[in-house]
Amino acid sequence: DNHNWAADKMAMLDTGAGGETTGISLWGLDPVAGRIFCRHSDSVGSSFELTITKASPVKWNWQLVAGGQADGKKYGGSGYYLFEDDGKRLSIVGDVTIDGQPTPLKLNDVHHRLNN
């Protein structure tokens, strides 16, 4: 993955690969609504819009608010980001649906910072 700050560090452009797809995401701050947004598109025609709101100093809630697959099936879902161990561990937890049906696997990713 490649992360690049933009707009005087008020936005970030993120490119990466997952499986057989490549994708690009634009992350930004909506100061009026008090939330972070993400808009993503990938090489297989999927796209989504995500909003993130602060629940506590270490927990941020996320919600898929729009998007879907190239075949027209819609995405839905919600969850949270949990920062632990002084920010050295990030857990991404939640549920995602496709056309209102739960996906077979729950989202439960854990990322560890390897350096300061």
N, C-alpha and C positions, 0 to 999 in steps of 0.2 A: 504494500500500500504506500501511497505517496500523499502526504498532507502538506498543503501550502496555504499560508495565511494570505488574506486579501483585504482590501478596503481598510487599511490601517488597523488590522487585527480585529475587525468587527465581523469578518466572515472567513470561512475556510473552504477550500476546494480540495476534495478528497477523491483520488482515483485508485482503483485496485481491481483485483481479480478474485473470483470465487468459483471454484469448479471450472466449468467451461465458459464462463462469462467474464466480461470486463464491465466495470461500471464507473460512474462519476456521480459525486454528491456535492451539493452546495449547502453548507451550514451557515446560519446567520442568527443574529439576535433581533428579536422584535421587541424594542424597548417599551412600546405602548401597551402591548399585551403582556409583557413581562415573561416572555418565553423564548426558547430557542426553536428554530425550525430547521428541517432538513428536506431537501428535494433531491430525489435520486432517480437516475435512468441507467439502464444497462443494455448490453449488446444483444440480448434476446427479446427486447421490446417491453420488458417490465419496467414499471416506475412506481414510486410511492412518495407520499408526503408525510412527514413525521413531525409532531410537536413535542417539546420537552418542557416540563414545568418543575420548579423546585419544590420538593415536599419537606425537606430538612437539609441541614448542612451537608449530609452525606448521601441523601437519597433524592433522585430526580426521576419523576414519572414520565414515561413516553407513551404516545398514542399514535397509531397509524390513522390518519384522517382522510386519506385519499390514495388512489392508485390501484394497480392490479397488473395482471399478466397480459401479454400480447393477444391472447385468445379472448379477452374481455372479462375474465374472472376477476372479481374485486378482492382486494386485500383488506383485512381488518385486524385489530389486535391492540393489546396494550401490555404494559409492564413497567419495569423500573431499572435504573442504573443505581448501583450501590457501591460507594467508594469506601474502602476499609484500609486498615493498616497504614494510616497516615497518607492515603492516596496511592499506595503502592499496589493495591489490588482493586480491580474493577469487576463487579459481577453484573451481567446483563441478563435479566430474567423477564419472562413474559410468555404470552400466548399469541399466536398468529392464526388467523383464519383465511381461507380462500373460499370466496362465495358463501360466507357464513358457516362453513364447515371447519372444525378444528383440524390443524395439521397434525400428523402422527407424533411429532416430537415437540416437547416443550423447549422453549428457548431458555438455556441456562449456561451461558458462556462466562468463563472466568479468565481475566487477563491479569498478568503480573508484570510490574515494572522491574526491569533487570538492572537498571542503573539509576543514579540520582540525576 
